[in-house]
């Protein structure tokens, strides 16, 4: 990936046995040092916005729901972990060929820990010859691109790690949403994404497949 592209737009996911996951897209705003994140299949109804103000949100357009949080503190001087996107092998279900453009697919083998894609914001002057977690965590560089106005860069890295279990609280779906969920399951589409705040203040987007009772 180029480090100097002005129209920075990165898409990535996992690949296992010739199938891939649904892709995530991270793109920078043209005029402000902001980022937008969307997931393939949800891009028309859900988006993540990391605004310059430091007031960030996930918005579900169909329901009008918003999850707000504030930009967390730097995990190390100059580096802020904004998001972590987690994809286990179970979500490599898409048979379509890789889409054109800059798509990065992390290869997996059966039984491996999920891939964690960490999205970092880097202050100007960051060492572009390296990347977050390269030595300490064995991360792999997925892509890096500039933020508008010379405000630094966004860097996406990948690592493999288990997912810590914990309680999940979900809002009760309305009747229309229940019917949509039933229709999705009838088509065999059980792909889902959960949101969870992490101890360091990053928001986690955790992909999975719903199991039928």
BALUMGU-355598 format. One record per residue (C-alpha): residue number from 1; residue in one letter; x, y, z. Coordinates in pm, 1 decimal, decimal comma. Layout:
// residues N
[atom NUM; 'a'; [X; Y; Z]]
...
***
This chain:
// residues 213
[atom 1; 'x'; [0,0; 0,0; 0,0]]
[atom 2; 'x'; [123,1; 350,4; -75,4]]
[atom 3; 'x'; [190,4; 584,8; 217,3]]
[atom 4; 'x'; [127,2; 899,7; 10,5]]
[atom 5; 'x'; [-211,4; 850,9; -151,1]]
[atom 6; 'x'; [-438,5; 1150,4; -106,8]]
[atom 7; 'x'; [-758,0; 961,3; -190,6]]
[atom 8; 'x'; [-690,9; 699,9; 74,7]]
[atom 9; 'x'; [-943,8; 420,5; 83,5]]
[atom 10; 'x'; [-857,9; 79,2; 228,6]]
[atom 11; 'x'; [-1065,3; -241,7; 219,9]]
[atom 12; 'x'; [-970,5; -558,6; 400,2]]
[atom 13; 'x'; [-1091,3; -886,6; 548,0]]
[atom 14; 'x'; [-989,4; -1250,7; 592,1]]
[atom 15; 'x'; [-967,8; -1543,2; 350,6]]
[atom 16; 'x'; [-997,5; -1914,5; 424,5]]
[atom 17; 'x'; [-1028,4; -2203,5; 179,9]]
[atom 18; 'x'; [-1107,3; -1981,9; -118,0]]
[atom 19; 'x'; [-1378,7; -1789,7; 66,2]]
[atom 20; 'x'; [-1350,9; -1445,7; 217,2]]
[atom 21; 'x'; [-1524,9; -1249,2; 486,8]]
[atom 22; 'x'; [-1729,6; -940,8; 421,8]]
[atom 23; 'x'; [-1494,7; -649,2; 373,8]]
[atom 24; 'x'; [-1439,1; -345,1; 590,4]]
[atom 25; 'x'; [-1370,2; -10,8; 430,1]]
[atom 26; 'x'; [-1171,3; 264,3; 604,3]]
[atom 27; 'x'; [-1163,0; 596,0; 421,6]]
[atom 28; 'x'; [-1040,3; 941,8; 505,4]]
[atom 29; 'x'; [-1237,1; 1262,9; 456,7]]
[atom 30; 'x'; [-1110,0; 1500,8; 190,2]]
[atom 31; 'x'; [-1124,6; 1826,8; 385,6]]
[atom 32; 'x'; [-1107,8; 1731,2; 754,1]]
[atom 33; 'x'; [-882,4; 1480,0; 935,1]]
[atom 34; 'x'; [-1171,0; 1240,3; 989,3]]
[atom 35; 'x'; [-1225,8; 872,1; 919,2]]
[atom 36; 'x'; [-1532,2; 673,7; 816,3]]
[atom 37; 'x'; [-1564,6; 297,6; 852,2]]
[atom 38; 'x'; [-1826,1; 73,0; 687,9]]
[atom 39; 'x'; [-1878,0; -300,2; 661,3]]
[atom 40; 'x'; [-1983,2; -464,7; 337,8]]
[atom 41; 'x'; [-2349,9; -559,7; 361,0]]
[atom 42; 'x'; [-2416,3; -295,5; 627,9]]
[atom 43; 'x'; [-2273,0; 5,2; 446,0]]
[atom 44; 'x'; [-2617,9; 145,4; 364,5]]
[atom 45; 'x'; [-2747,4; 130,2; 721,5]]
[atom 46; 'x'; [-2452,4; 144,8; 962,8]]
[atom 47; 'x'; [-2142,9; 362,7; 966,8]]
[atom 48; 'x'; [-1867,7; 456,4; 1210,6]]
[atom 49; 'x'; [-1746,7; 817,2; 1215,1]]
[atom 50; 'x'; [-1425,9; 932,4; 1384,6]]
[atom 51; 'x'; [-1465,5; 1309,7; 1384,7]]
[atom 52; 'x'; [-1196,4; 1573,4; 1432,3]]
[atom 53; 'x'; [-1371,3; 1692,4; 1748,7]]
[atom 54; 'x'; [-1293,9; 1361,5; 1919,0]]
[atom 55; 'x'; [-1664,7; 1288,5; 1956,0]]
[atom 56; 'x'; [-1703,8; 960,5; 1773,8]]
[atom 57; 'x'; [-2012,0; 753,6; 1697,2]]
[atom 58; 'x'; [-2165,7; 445,6; 1541,6]]
[atom 59; 'x'; [-2496,4; 525,6; 1372,9]]
[atom 60; 'x'; [-2761,8; 275,0; 1271,2]]
[atom 61; 'x'; [-2964,7; 470,7; 1016,7]]
[atom 62; 'x'; [-3264,2; 236,7; 995,4]]
[atom 63; 'x'; [-3332,1; 254,5; 1368,3]]
[atom 64; 'x'; [-3192,2; 599,4; 1439,5]]
[atom 65; 'x'; [-2971,4; 448,0; 1711,2]]
[atom 66; 'x'; [-2638,7; 605,0; 1793,8]]
[atom 67; 'x'; [-2349,6; 475,9; 2005,1]]
[atom 68; 'x'; [-2129,0; 765,9; 2115,8]]
[atom 69; 'x'; [-1783,9; 758,0; 2265,6]]
[atom 70; 'x'; [-1488,4; 992,1; 2298,8]]
[atom 71; 'x'; [-1146,4; 963,6; 2144,8]]
[atom 72; 'x'; [-938,8; 757,1; 2388,9]]
[atom 73; 'x'; [-598,2; 848,3; 2526,5]]
[atom 74; 'x'; [-288,4; 748,0; 2334,4]]
[atom 75; 'x'; [-175,2; 392,7; 2406,0]]
[atom 76; 'x'; [181,6; 509,2; 2354,3]]
[atom 77; 'x'; [304,9; 861,3; 2269,6]]
[atom 78; 'x'; [183,5; 952,3; 1922,3]]
[atom 79; 'x'; [-46,4; 651,8; 1870,6]]
[atom 80; 'x'; [-419,7; 615,8; 1943,8]]
[atom 81; 'x'; [-597,8; 283,1; 1892,9]]
[atom 82; 'x'; [-937,5; 393,0; 1761,9]]
[atom 83; 'x'; [-1099,8; 63,8; 1658,1]]
[atom 84; 'x'; [-1038,8; -308,1; 1656,0]]
[atom 85; 'x'; [-1221,7; -519,4; 1397,0]]
[atom 86; 'x'; [-1231,6; -889,9; 1481,8]]
[atom 87; 'x'; [-1302,0; -1162,4; 1226,4]]
[atom 88; 'x'; [-1298,0; -1535,5; 1316,9]]
[atom 89; 'x'; [-1275,5; -1809,8; 1056,9]]
[atom 90; 'x'; [-1653,1; -1869,4; 1073,1]]
[atom 91; 'x'; [-1720,2; -1547,4; 880,1]]
[atom 92; 'x'; [-1521,8; -1649,7; 570,7]]
[atom 93; 'x'; [-1842,5; -1735,0; 384,8]]
[atom 94; 'x'; [-1837,9; -1516,3; 72,1]]
[atom 95; 'x'; [-1780,4; -1705,1; -253,1]]
[atom 96; 'x'; [-1762,3; -1397,0; -473,3]]
[atom 97; 'x'; [-1420,0; -1322,0; -620,5]]
[atom 98; 'x'; [-1208,7; -1049,2; -468,8]]
[atom 99; 'x'; [-1343,1; -709,8; -565,1]]
[atom 100; 'x'; [-1132,2; -478,3; -785,2]]
[atom 101; 'x'; [-911,9; -215,4; -627,5]]
[atom 102; 'x'; [-695,7; -223,7; -320,0]]
[atom 103; 'x'; [-831,6; -514,9; -117,8]]
[atom 104; 'x'; [-613,6; -682,1; 145,1]]
[atom 105; 'x'; [-717,1; -1031,4; 252,2]]
[atom 106; 'x'; [-541,5; -1189,7; 549,4]]
[atom 107; 'x'; [-504,2; -1566,1; 490,9]]
[atom 108; 'x'; [-623,4; -1802,7; 763,0]]
[atom 109; 'x'; [-613,7; -2176,9; 819,0]]
[atom 110; 'x'; [-877,4; -2373,9; 1008,0]]
[atom 111; 'x'; [-841,1; -2362,0; 1384,7]]
[atom 112; 'x'; [-643,6; -2037,5; 1401,7]]
[atom 113; 'x'; [-732,4; -1756,5; 1640,8]]
[atom 114; 'x'; [-942,0; -1473,0; 1494,3]]
[atom 115; 'x'; [-772,8; -1190,6; 1306,5]]
[atom 116; 'x'; [-777,5; -857,0; 1488,8]]
[atom 117; 'x'; [-748,6; -552,8; 1263,1]]
[atom 118; 'x'; [-633,7; -260,9; 1480,8]]
[atom 119; 'x'; [-701,8; 87,7; 1343,6]]
[atom 120; 'x'; [-455,8; 345,0; 1478,7]]
[atom 121; 'x'; [-438,2; 721,4; 1445,1]]
[atom 122; 'x'; [-78,1; 840,7; 1427,5]]
[atom 123; 'x'; [40,5; 1190,6; 1505,5]]
[atom 124; 'x'; [255,5; 1372,8; 1246,0]]
[atom 125; 'x'; [613,2; 1254,6; 1259,6]]
[atom 126; 'x'; [534,2; 888,5; 1327,0]]
[atom 127; 'x'; [799,3; 642,9; 1214,1]]
[atom 128; 'x'; [660,0; 529,3; 879,1]]
[atom 129; 'x'; [933,8; 268,8; 846,1]]
[atom 130; 'x'; [758,1; 68,0; 1116,4]]
[atom 131; 'x'; [404,9; 31,7; 1254,6]]
[atom 132; 'x'; [223,7; -26,7; 1585,9]]
[atom 133; 'x'; [292,3; -363,3; 1747,1]]
[atom 134; 'x'; [540,8; -479,1; 1481,0]]
[atom 135; 'x'; [797,9; -599,1; 1732,2]]
[atom 136; 'x'; [602,7; -639,9; 2055,9]]
[atom 137; 'x'; [297,9; -816,4; 1909,4]]
[atom 138; 'x'; [410,5; -941,6; 1568,9]]
[atom 139; 'x'; [152,7; -733,3; 1382,4]]
[atom 140; 'x'; [137,1; -721,6; 1001,8]]
[atom 141; 'x'; [89,0; -394,9; 816,2]]
[atom 142; 'x'; [-243,0; -392,9; 627,8]]
[atom 143; 'x'; [-231,9; -32,3; 507,4]]
[atom 144; 'x'; [-147,6; 324,4; 599,6]]
[atom 145; 'x'; [-278,5; 650,2; 459,4]]
[atom 146; 'x'; [-270,9; 1025,2; 526,3]]
[atom 147; 'x'; [-525,9; 1227,6; 716,4]]
[atom 148; 'x'; [-637,7; 1560,1; 567,1]]
[atom 149; 'x'; [-458,9; 1879,4; 660,1]]
[atom 150; 'x'; [-131,9; 1712,7; 753,1]]
[atom 151; 'x'; [-288,3; 1584,4; 1075,4]]
[atom 152; 'x'; [-95,2; 1257,9; 1067,0]]
[atom 153; 'x'; [-182,4; 914,4; 935,2]]
[atom 154; 'x'; [-417,8; 622,1; 985,6]]
[atom 155; 'x'; [-251,8; 283,5; 1015,0]]
[atom 156; 'x'; [-428,2; -54,2; 1004,3]]
[atom 157; 'x'; [-239,7; -358,3; 1133,0]]
[atom 158; 'x'; [-340,7; -721,9; 1177,9]]
[atom 159; 'x'; [-265,3; -979,2; 1448,1]]
[atom 160; 'x'; [-410,9; -1309,1; 1563,1]]
[atom 161; 'x'; [-553,4; -1339,2; 1913,8]]
[atom 162; 'x'; [-833,8; -1507,0; 2102,7]]
[atom 163; 'x'; [-1149,3; -1313,8; 2188,9]]
[atom 164; 'x'; [-1218,3; -1265,2; 2556,6]]
[atom 165; 'x'; [-1564,5; -1384,1; 2653,2]]
[atom 166; 'x'; [-1805,0; -1161,5; 2841,3]]
[atom 167; 'x'; [-2169,2; -1061,4; 2872,0]]
[atom 168; 'x'; [-2342,2; -904,4; 2573,0]]
[atom 169; 'x'; [-2651,9; -690,0; 2606,5]]
[atom 170; 'x'; [-2856,7; -641,2; 2292,2]]
[atom 171; 'x'; [-3159,3; -415,0; 2243,2]]
[atom 172; 'x'; [-3490,2; -593,6; 2191,5]]
[atom 173; 'x'; [-3565,8; -586,6; 1815,9]]
[atom 174; 'x'; [-3892,1; -438,6; 1697,3]]
[atom 175; 'x'; [-4141,4; -664,2; 1511,6]]
[atom 176; 'x'; [-4026,6; -546,1; 1167,7]]
[atom 177; 'x'; [-3665,6; -622,1; 1252,0]]
[atom 178; 'x'; [-3761,2; -967,7; 1378,6]]
[atom 179; 'x'; [-3919,3; -1041,0; 1041,1]]
[atom 180; 'x'; [-3609,6; -917,8; 860,0]]
[atom 181; 'x'; [-3392,3; -1139,8; 1078,0]]
[atom 182; 'x'; [-3613,1; -1440,4; 1001,9]]
[atom 183; 'x'; [-3588,8; -1367,7; 629,5]]
[atom 184; 'x'; [-3209,7; -1340,3; 651,1]]
[atom 185; 'x'; [-3185,9; -1672,7; 834,5]]
[atom 186; 'x'; [-3416,4; -1836,3; 579,3]]
[atom 187; 'x'; [-3171,0; -1729,3; 308,3]]
[atom 188; 'x'; [-2886,5; -1875,9; 512,0]]
[atom 189; 'x'; [-2747,7; -1533,9; 603,5]]
[atom 190; 'x'; [-2651,8; -1546,1; 970,7]]
[atom 191; 'x'; [-2368,2; -1294,5; 949,3]]
[atom 192; 'x'; [-2374,4; -1040,6; 1232,3]]
[atom 193; 'x'; [-2156,3; -768,3; 1388,8]]
[atom 194; 'x'; [-2149,1; -675,9; 1757,5]]
[atom 195; 'x'; [-2004,2; -360,1; 1910,2]]
[atom 196; 'x'; [-1815,3; -360,9; 2240,5]]
[atom 197; 'x'; [-1604,5; -100,5; 2421,6]]
[atom 198; 'x'; [-1250,5; -210,0; 2506,0]]
[atom 199; 'x'; [-1055,6; -128,1; 2826,2]]
[atom 200; 'x'; [-827,0; 114,2; 2639,7]]
[atom 201; 'x'; [-1126,1; 308,4; 2502,3]]
[atom 202; 'x'; [-1121,2; 161,0; 2152,3]]
[atom 203; 'x'; [-1445,5; 34,2; 2002,9]]
[atom 204; 'x'; [-1449,7; -329,8; 1893,3]]
[atom 205; 'x'; [-1649,4; -446,7; 1590,6]]
[atom 206; 'x'; [-1681,2; -823,0; 1629,2]]
[atom 207; 'x'; [-1805,3; -1023,5; 1332,3]]
[atom 208; 'x'; [-1972,3; -1358,9; 1387,0]]
[atom 209; 'x'; [-2243,2; -1598,4; 1270,6]]
[atom 210; 'x'; [-2563,6; -1643,4; 1464,0]]
[atom 211; 'x'; [-2636,3; -2000,0; 1568,3]]
[atom 212; 'x'; [-2993,5; -2124,9; 1541,2]]
[atom 213; 'x'; [-3145,2; -2255,1; 1864,7]]
***
